[in-house]
Amino acid sequence: MDSSTPTGSQFEHSLVTKEELRESLNTFPEDQQALLALVAGGYHPEEIAAILDTTAAAVKIRLSRLRRRLKAQEDTDPKQ
């Protein structure tokens, strides 16, 4: 197992309830929630671009910003 793979206790600590996840996602603007839903649905940036009537490059930029926001939110989570 490499160092980036969580151990049992690390994994258990990182688990959140559905309600916690829902509350967290509700703090995001609707466009970011929609993007998250599409990514969670297994769509690729090119497919998302077609759905949202934009370019794949724009989707990738939005995904990058979204990842930064998720990371920042994770880093400031008082439960950790």
Secondary structure as a PSIPRED ss2 file (coil, helix, strand):
# PSIPRED VFORMAT (PSIPRED V4.0)

   1 M C   1.000  0.000  0.000
   2 D C   1.000  0.000  0.000
   3 S C   1.000  0.000  0.000
   4 S C   1.000  0.000  0.000
   5 T C   1.000  0.000  0.000
   6 P C   1.000  0.000  0.000
   7 T C   1.000  0.000  0.000
   8 G H   0.000  1.000  0.000
   9 S H   0.000  1.000  0.000
  10 Q H   0.000  1.000  0.000
  11 F H   0.000  1.000  0.000
  12 E H   0.000  1.000  0.000
  13 H H   0.000  1.000  0.000
  14 S H   0.000  1.000  0.000
  15 L C   1.000  0.000  0.000
  16 V C   1.000  0.000  0.000
  17 T C   1.000  0.000  0.000
  18 K H   0.000  1.000  0.000
  19 E H   0.000  1.000  0.000
  20 E H   0.000  1.000  0.000
  21 L H   0.000  1.000  0.000
  22 R H   0.000  1.000  0.000
  23 E H   0.000  1.000  0.000
  24 S H   0.000  1.000  0.000
  25 L H   0.000  1.000  0.000
  26 N C   1.000  0.000  0.000
  27 T C   1.000  0.000  0.000
  28 F C   1.000  0.000  0.000
  29 P C   1.000  0.000  0.000
  30 E H   0.000  1.000  0.000
  31 D H   0.000  1.000  0.000
  32 Q H   0.000  1.000  0.000
  33 Q H   0.000  1.000  0.000
  34 A H   0.000  1.000  0.000
  35 L H   0.000  1.000  0.000
  36 L H   0.000  1.000  0.000
  37 A H   0.000  1.000  0.000
  38 L H   0.000  1.000  0.000
  39 V H   0.000  1.000  0.000
  40 A H   0.000  1.000  0.000
  41 G C   1.000  0.000  0.000
  42 G C   1.000  0.000  0.000
  43 Y C   1.000  0.000  0.000
  44 H C   1.000  0.000  0.000
  45 P H   0.000  1.000  0.000
  46 E H   0.000  1.000  0.000
  47 E H   0.000  1.000  0.000
  48 I H   0.000  1.000  0.000
  49 A H   0.000  1.000  0.000
  50 A H   0.000  1.000  0.000
  51 I H   0.000  1.000  0.000
  52 L H   0.000  1.000  0.000
  53 D C   1.000  0.000  0.000
  54 T C   1.000  0.000  0.000
  55 T C   1.000  0.000  0.000
  56 A H   0.000  1.000  0.000
  57 A H   0.000  1.000  0.000
  58 A H   0.000  1.000  0.000
  59 V H   0.000  1.000  0.000
  60 K H   0.000  1.000  0.000
  61 I H   0.000  1.000  0.000
  62 R H   0.000  1.000  0.000
  63 L H   0.000  1.000  0.000
  64 S H   0.000  1.000  0.000
  65 R H   0.000  1.000  0.000
  66 L H   0.000  1.000  0.000
  67 R H   0.000  1.000  0.000
  68 R H   0.000  1.000  0.000
  69 R H   0.000  1.000  0.000
  70 L H   0.000  1.000  0.000
  71 K H   0.000  1.000  0.000
  72 A H   0.000  1.000  0.000
  73 Q H   0.000  1.000  0.000
  74 E H   0.000  1.000  0.000
  75 D H   0.000  1.000  0.000
  76 T C   1.000  0.000  0.000
  77 D C   1.000  0.000  0.000
  78 P C   1.000  0.000  0.000
  79 K C   1.000  0.000  0.000
  80 Q C   1.000  0.000  0.000
